[in-house]
Amino acid sequence: MADVAWNKKDLLGLEYLTKEEIELILTTAESFKEVTTREIKKVPALRGKTVVNLFYEPSTRTRVSFELAAKRLSADVINIASETSSVKKGETLIDTGRNIEALKADIIVVRHNFSGAPMMLAKHVGISVVNAGDGWHEHPTQALLDMFTLKEKLGRLEGVTVSIVGDIAHSRVARSNIWGLTKLGARVTVCAPKMLIPPGIEQMGAAVTSDIDEALKGADAVNVLRMQFERDEGSAFPQQLDYFKKFGITEERLAKAKKDLIVMHPGPINRGIEISSEVADCPQSVILEQVTNGIAVRMAVLFLVSQAREGKHETVD
């Protein structure tokens, strides 16, 4: 592979990255994962830098993961939740971002309920912006940690078959995974009730089915998405027990799939709705490994966008 330089000050979505740029993030994450195994889990890569976590939606895993990633890079971290900020007084996202920039922060990690919010913010500030999930659009670092975990387990992504099962229509995780996995040569199938499969998803490169057994047959991994019942409009969603009966990942369904099928979930898990407790906790489950790997992946992202902003381009060959 020719040298590939990372020259983007922001990470806004995997749709906007090349195969080589995605591979560079994953390669960088490999080196940072070693840091997490040390007795002193810290390197000085971002010493003197300030990372602001600006979250307009509730989050546990993602916010804490970014906070740990930044601190392990020796950055200072500020957490801002919209319910305790000037947003409550009517301040716009752009004004908030500009004020954070004026305070000489270096990176804003933003989660927002509106699709495209991180991109809009990035256009109005000179500091780096990292998308931690925007509306139904993308959740790039979640997909990156999913891919990192798969590559760690399978040794490759090219030629791997991954089925994504659940609430595809409202899932930014699904979209980022489809963009990332297909660019790296994986085959992706999405499986959900027909009302939860958005139009045009095939154009992103995914196969579509509403048959859970078909989705699991031959798959190397299944990524189980949370059913977002809070987004149900007009009672269009299937009932929870009915959904579990038709689409839930159970021991019985797992027994029909590949013996070494990898079970994934971005969390939070709704046990007994999209996945049984037995499967969530089974030896094939890598759900907690995904959480662990999220720190290394986010360390890589924060490091790369910081280097790009300073004109220090990381390369891979």
Secondary structure, DSSP 8 states (H G I E B T S, - for coil): ---EE---S-B--GGGS-HHHHHHHHHHHHHHHHHTTSSS----TTTT-EEEEEESS--SHHHHHHHHHHHHTT-EEEEEEGGGSGGGGT--HHHHHHHHHHTT--EEEEEESSTTHHHHHHHH-SSEEEEEEETTTB-HHHHHHHHHHHHHHHS--TT-EEEEES--TT-HHHHHHHHHHHHTT-EEEEE--GGGS-TTGGGGT-EEES-HHHHHTT-SEEEE----GGG--SS-S--HHHHHHHH-B-HHHHHHS-TT-EEE--S---BTTTB-HHHHTSTTB-HHHHHHHHHHHHHHHHHHHHHHHTT---EE-
